[in-house]
Amino acid sequence: MAGFGTLHHAALEPGALDTRHKELIALAIGISRQCIGCIASHVQSCIEAGASRAEIAETVNVCVLMGGGPALVYGIKALEAYDALTA
Protein backbone atom coordinates (compact mmCIF):
# COMPACT_ATOMS: atom_id res chain seq x y z
CA MET A 1 0.00 0.00 0.00
CA ALA A 2 2.84 2.40 0.76
CA GLY A 3 4.28 1.86 -2.70
CA PHE A 4 0.91 2.47 -4.34
CA GLY A 5 0.48 5.62 -2.26
CA THR A 6 3.84 6.89 -3.48
CA LEU A 7 2.90 6.10 -7.08
CA HIS A 8 -0.51 7.77 -6.65
CA HIS A 9 1.03 10.97 -5.28
CA ALA A 10 3.74 11.13 -7.95
CA ALA A 11 1.35 10.46 -10.84
CA LEU A 12 -0.96 13.31 -9.85
CA GLU A 13 1.73 15.94 -9.27
CA PRO A 14 1.54 18.85 -11.72
CA GLY A 15 3.67 18.38 -14.81
CA ALA A 16 2.72 18.81 -18.46
CA LEU A 17 -0.86 18.42 -17.14
CA ASP A 18 -2.03 20.12 -13.97
CA THR A 19 -3.46 18.12 -11.09
CA ARG A 20 -7.06 19.12 -11.91
CA HIS A 21 -6.81 17.61 -15.39
CA LYS A 22 -5.08 14.50 -14.09
CA GLU A 23 -7.84 14.01 -11.52
CA LEU A 24 -10.50 14.38 -14.23
CA ILE A 25 -8.69 11.69 -16.22
CA ALA A 26 -8.53 9.47 -13.14
CA LEU A 27 -12.27 10.03 -12.62
CA ALA A 28 -12.95 9.06 -16.23
CA ILE A 29 -11.03 5.83 -15.76
CA GLY A 30 -12.89 5.12 -12.50
CA ILE A 31 -16.21 5.60 -14.31
CA SER A 32 -15.07 3.41 -17.21
CA ARG A 33 -13.91 0.68 -14.82
CA GLN A 34 -17.17 0.98 -12.82
CA CYS A 35 -15.26 1.49 -9.56
CA ILE A 36 -17.47 3.21 -6.98
CA GLY A 37 -14.58 3.79 -4.57
CA CYS A 38 -12.48 5.33 -7.36
CA ILE A 39 -15.37 7.61 -8.36
CA ALA A 40 -15.88 8.82 -4.79
CA SER A 41 -12.17 9.37 -4.21
CA HIS A 42 -11.50 11.15 -7.49
CA VAL A 43 -14.62 13.34 -7.34
CA GLN A 44 -13.37 14.54 -3.95
CA SER A 45 -9.89 15.08 -5.39
CA CYS A 46 -11.36 16.87 -8.42
CA ILE A 47 -13.19 19.26 -6.08
CA GLU A 48 -10.01 19.86 -4.07
CA ALA A 49 -8.12 20.54 -7.32
CA GLY A 50 -10.71 23.16 -8.32
CA ALA A 51 -12.81 21.23 -10.85
CA SER A 52 -16.35 22.51 -11.36
CA ARG A 53 -19.51 20.47 -11.74
CA ALA A 54 -19.51 21.46 -15.43
CA GLU A 55 -16.01 19.99 -15.87
CA ILE A 56 -17.11 16.77 -14.19
CA ALA A 57 -20.24 16.67 -16.37
CA GLU A 58 -18.11 17.04 -19.53
CA THR A 59 -15.84 14.26 -18.27
CA VAL A 60 -18.94 12.09 -17.82
CA ASN A 61 -20.07 12.98 -21.37
CA VAL A 62 -16.76 11.77 -22.82
CA CYS A 63 -17.05 8.57 -20.77
CA VAL A 64 -20.54 7.96 -22.15
CA LEU A 65 -19.28 8.57 -25.68
CA MET A 66 -16.51 6.03 -25.21
CA GLY A 67 -18.21 3.61 -22.80
CA GLY A 68 -21.92 3.62 -23.66
CA GLY A 69 -24.68 2.77 -21.19
CA PRO A 70 -22.50 1.50 -18.34
CA ALA A 71 -20.52 4.74 -18.41
CA LEU A 72 -23.79 6.69 -18.23
CA VAL A 73 -24.88 4.82 -15.09
CA TYR A 74 -21.53 5.31 -13.35
CA GLY A 75 -21.19 8.87 -14.65
CA ILE A 76 -24.44 9.73 -12.91
CA LYS A 77 -22.91 8.33 -9.72
CA ALA A 78 -19.98 10.76 -10.17
CA LEU A 79 -22.37 13.72 -10.51
CA GLU A 80 -24.33 12.55 -7.46
CA ALA A 81 -21.07 12.33 -5.52
CA TYR A 82 -20.14 15.88 -6.57
CA ASP A 83 -23.54 17.18 -5.44
CA ALA A 84 -23.31 15.35 -2.11
CA LEU A 85 -19.76 16.53 -1.45
CA THR A 86 -20.51 20.17 -2.25
CA ALA A 87 -23.94 20.44 -0.59
ChimeraX attribute file (.defattr): number of C-alpha atoms within 10 A of each C-alpha:
attribute: neighborCount
match mode: 1-to-1
recipient: residues
	/A:1	6
	/A:2	7
	/A:3	7
	/A:4	9
	/A:5	10
	/A:6	10
	/A:7	11
	/A:8	11
	/A:9	9
	/A:10	11
	/A:11	13
	/A:12	16
	/A:13	13
	/A:14	12
	/A:15	10
	/A:16	7
	/A:17	11
	/A:18	12
	/A:19	20
	/A:20	21
	/A:21	17
	/A:22	21
	/A:23	24
	/A:24	23
	/A:25	15
	/A:26	20
	/A:27	28
	/A:28	26
	/A:29	17
	/A:30	24
	/A:31	28
	/A:32	21
	/A:33	15
	/A:34	17
	/A:35	13
	/A:36	15
	/A:37	10
	/A:38	18
	/A:39	26
	/A:40	20
	/A:41	16
	/A:42	26
	/A:43	28
	/A:44	19
	/A:45	19
	/A:46	25
	/A:47	18
	/A:48	12
	/A:49	17
	/A:50	12
	/A:51	18
	/A:52	13
	/A:53	17
	/A:54	10
	/A:55	15
	/A:56	21
	/A:57	16
	/A:58	14
	/A:59	19
	/A:60	27
	/A:61	17
	/A:62	16
	/A:63	23
	/A:64	20
	/A:65	12
	/A:66	11
	/A:67	15
	/A:68	13
	/A:69	12
	/A:70	14
	/A:71	24
	/A:72	19
	/A:73	14
	/A:74	23
	/A:75	28
	/A:76	14
	/A:77	19
	/A:78	29
	/A:79	19
	/A:80	14
	/A:81	19
	/A:82	22
	/A:83	12
	/A:84	9
	/A:85	12
	/A:86	10
	/A:87	6
